C-alpha cells in the first residue's frame, strides 16, 4: 500500500494542475481580453479600427485632445459602431522628461483638483462626440501622482467622473482581486510579434483571467505595434471567440464589479 501511495504521489507531482476559471465569464467563455488604444492617434482610425471592424471585435480608445477637427466625425462613427471612447485627459500630462512639452503641462505642475478638472472637461468633449455620459479613464503613462507626489486616484474614485480606471502595471489582472480604479494593462515593446501577443492571450486564457492589452501606434505614429502583429492577434481572437470574450473596458469591468 505504501508503494502504491508513493506512486500516486509521484504521479500527482508531475501532472499539470488544471485551474478552474477565475471568474464566471459570460456564455461559457474561458477568459476575457480588452483591447485598449491610447492617445487618439490617426493610426487608430486608419489601421486599428478597420482591422477590428473586419474581425467583428470592439476596442476601447482612450482619447486625449483631438487637435484635428476633421477627425471628430470619424471618432463619432467609430463609437456608433460599438467601440468605446474613454477619457485620457485633455493635455496628457506626464512627468518631466517623459516628452518634450511645456512645463505647465507636466504632471508636477498639476494639483489633484487640476487633474479632476481636466478629466471633467474631457468628459464633456467626449460627450459631444458620442453622446454618452458614462465614461472610463486611463491614467497617462500609468501615472497616479501629480504635484509633489500627490495621488489623485482616490479623489477620482469618489468624484463620480468615471466608472473605472486603467493603469499600466503588469502582470495581467486577477478578476477577483482587481481594483476597479487601478486595473492593470500590459503594453509591449515595438518589436512585439503577433505570436508574442497571442502567447499573452493564451496565458490569460489558461488561468481563466482578464487580460487588458495596451497599444499606442498601430502601423504608424509612435510606440508602434506593426499592423501585421495587430492583425495576427485579431485573427486569433476572432477564431477563438467562443472561448475568449473580447469586449470593451466598460463592459468587462461592469461584469466584474456588478456595477449598474
N, C-alpha and C positions, 0 to 999 in steps of 0.2 A: 504493500500500500504506500509506503514511504517513497518507493521508487516511482510509482505512478504519480503521486502528488508532485514529486520533483520534476517529472517530465512535463506535467501540466503547467507548473510554474515557469519552466524554461520556455515552453511554447508561448505562454502569455507575455513573456518578456520580449519576444521578438515580433509578436503580432502587432500590426498598426492599430492604434486606438481611433475608432471612428466616432468623433464627437457629434453629439446631437446638435441640430440647428440652434444657434444662439438666440434666435428671435423667430416669432411666428410670422414670417413674411406672407404676403397675400398670394392666394391661388397656388399654394404649394411651392412657391419659389424657394430656392435654397440660400439665396443671398441677395443683397441689394447693392447696386452701383449707382452713384451720382456723378455725372459729368459736369464739371464747372469750368467756366471760362472767365478770366479777369480782364478788365480794363477797356471794354467796349472797342475792340480792335477791328480794323477793316477786314483782317483775315478771318474773323469770326463770321462776318456776313458773306464773304466771298468763298470761303472754303468750308469752315466747320459746320455752319448751318445747312448748306446744301447737302453735305455728306450725311448729317443727322437726318434730314428730311427724307433722303433717299433710303436710309436704313430703317425709317419708321421709329426713330428714337428721339427723346426730348432731352435738351440740355438746360442748364442754369447759367445765365450770363450775368455776371456781376459788373454793373456799369458804373464807371466814374464819368466825369464830364464828357459829353459828346460835343466836340468843337465844330463839327461839320454838320450844319442843319440839314443838308441833303441826305444824311444817313438816318435821320429820325423816322421817315416813313418805312425804311427797311427794318428798323428795330420794331416798329409797331406791327409790321406784317409778321415778323418772327414770333412776337408774343401772341398774335392771333392764331398762329399755327401750333400753339401749345408750349413753346419754350418759355421758361421763367426768366423774368428780368429782376435781378437782385440789386441791392444797394452796395456800392463800393466807395462811398463818399463822393464829393464833388471834385476836389482838387487832389485827391490821392496823397495825403500827407505821409511822408516817410522820414525815418531817422536821417540826420545829417550825414552826408557822404554816400547815401544809397544811390541817389541820382543827382545830376546837375539840376538844381531848382532854387528858386528864390528862398531865402532863409525863412520868410514868413510862412512858407508852405511846408517847412519841416515840422515833424511831429513835436519836436522840442519847443516850438513856438506856440503850440496849442495848449489850451486848458481843457479839462473834461467838458465843460459847458460848450466850448468851441466845437469840439468833436460832435457832440449831440446836436448842436445847431446845424452843422454841415450835413449830418445824416438826415435830419428833418427836411432840409432844403432838397436834398437829392430824392427823398421820398416824393416830394411834390413834383419834381421834374419827371420822375418815373411814372407817376400817376397820369401826367399829361400825355405820356406815350401810350401806356397800356390800359389805363382806366382802373387799375387795381389799387386796393387800399392796403391789403395785407402784404408784407414785404419781409424778405430775408436779407441778411447782411454778410459781407465778407470783409474781414479786417485787412487793411492794406499791408502787404508783406507779412501778414500774420501778426502784426504788432498790436499789443494790448496797452502800451504805455504812451502817454503824452506828457508834455512839460518836463518836470524833474522827476520822472519815474512814477507818475500817477496812472493807476489802472482805471481805464474808463469803462471796462466791460461790465462791472457791477452796476454802474449808473445806467448803462444801456439796457441791462436786464430789467430794470424797474421803470424805465422811461416809457415803455409801451410803443416805441417807434418801430421795432422789428420783432418778428416772431422767433427767429433762430439766427445764430451767428456761426460762421465758419472761420476757423483759424488755419494755420499751417503747422501741423505738429504730428508727424508720423509716430507710431505706426497707425494703421487703419483703425477705425473706431470699433469698439466693442459695444454692440447695440444696447445691452442692458446697463451700461455704465456711462454712456456718453453724456456730457454736459451740453444741453441744447444751445448754450451760448459760448461753447468752445469745442465745436465739432471739428476734429482733425481732418485735414486733407493732405493728400500726398501729391507732390509735384515731382517731376522727373527732369533729368538733365536733357539738354538739347540733343544729345546723342542717343536718346532712348529709341528703341526699336519697337515695332509692333509686337514682336514676340515677348519683349520685356513687359509691355503694358498688359498683354494677355496673361502672362505669368502672375502679375499682381492680382488680376481679377480671379484667377484660378485659386490663388492662396486665400483670398477673401471667401470665395465660394466653399473652399474646403473646410472652413471653420464656421460657415453659416453666418458670416458677419456683414458689416457695412463698409464699403469702400468708396470714399469720396476722392475723385481724381481731379487735380487742378491743372489747367492749361493757361498759357498766355498765347503767344502767336501759334497759329496752325498753318503751316505752309507759307508763312510770311511774318512781317513785323519783327518782334524780338522774343527772346527766350523761346525759340521756335521748336515745336514738335512738327516733324515733317508731315505733309499731307498723307503720304503713304502709310506711315506708322499709325496715324489717326484713323485712316480708313480701315486698316487691318484690325484695329481694336473694335471699330464699329461692326465690321463684318462678323467678328467672333461673337459680339454681344447679340447681334441680330439672329445668328444661328443658334444661340442658346437662350432665346428669350423665354422659353418655357421653364428654365431653371434659374435664370438670373433676372431679377426685377430691376429694370433701368427706369428711373423716374427722376423728377425734379427734386431739388433740395427740399423745398417746402413739402412736397408730397411724402417723401421718405421720413422727414422729421415729424410730420403730423402723425404718421403711422406709429413711429417710435414712442412719441410722447402722449398720444391720445388727445392732443390739444385741438379744440374745435377751430 
